[in-house]
Each structure stands twice: as structure tokens, then as C-alpha cells.
Amino acid sequence: MSWSLEGLNVSAVYLDQFPISGTVALSRVQYGGQVCHTIILDTPLVVYGSLRDRVIIDHSQVNRVRDNNSVNQALQQLAEDNAQEIIDSDYHLMVQQLMAGQPEYIETEWD
């Protein structure tokens, strides 16, 4: 894996006590050779009374890296799976019948 995580979603621990997750906006090499990342947080965080929407962490504090391409592929697959379930459902059949002007009679009991 490259040292640059720009554009990727990561999970990390900020200041060794605050679990965070967000998107890496900038990865850079600091003076002395250490790598750090500026992370735009998914959820703002209050640290010592200060609200933060982004933080800078050392590369060693990163716990997990999620590739956006694999996340997008998973979401697309989920959408395709759900679309097939909707097409196969009775609800979809009822909508098709209504659109064709042939509504199916549905008996409903009212209390």
C-alpha cells in the first residue's frame, strides 16, 4: 500500500483515545520522514471542548483503510440485488397492474 491515502475512507484513533472515521483529504511527508494525514471526519468530534470537523493524524494511528472503489462496487451490487427483489415482489406486480389500468381487487378489513 502506498503512503498516500488521499480520497480513501479510514478509521483511526486520534490522540490515542478518540476513535474516528472519515475521508483523507491530504497525505504528506513531514519533516523527518513521518507520514501524516488530514482527515475530514464523517461525524464532527468534540476534543477537550473544541468541535473539530477534521483532524491530522500520524500514519501509525490508522487502523483500517476502506477503498472507495470497493465500497462503491458493494453499494452498486446491493442496489442491483434490491432492484431484483422489488421486481420479483407482489408490490411491483400491483404497480404494473395499476399503471396498466387493471388494478387487482384487494380485500381489506377495517377495524
Sequence and secondary structure as in RCSB ss.txt:
>XXXX:A:sequence
MSWSLEGLNVSAVYLDQFPISGTVALSRVQYGGQVCHTIILDTPLVVYGSLRDRVIIDHSQVNRVRDNNSVNQAL
QQLAEDNAQEIIDSDYHLMVQQLMAGQPEYIETEWD
>XXXX:A:secstr
  S  TT EEEEEETTTEEEEEEEEEEEE TTS EEEEEEEEEEEEETTEEEEEEEEEGGGEEEEE HHHHHHHH
HHHHHHHHHHHHHSHHHHHHHHHHTT          
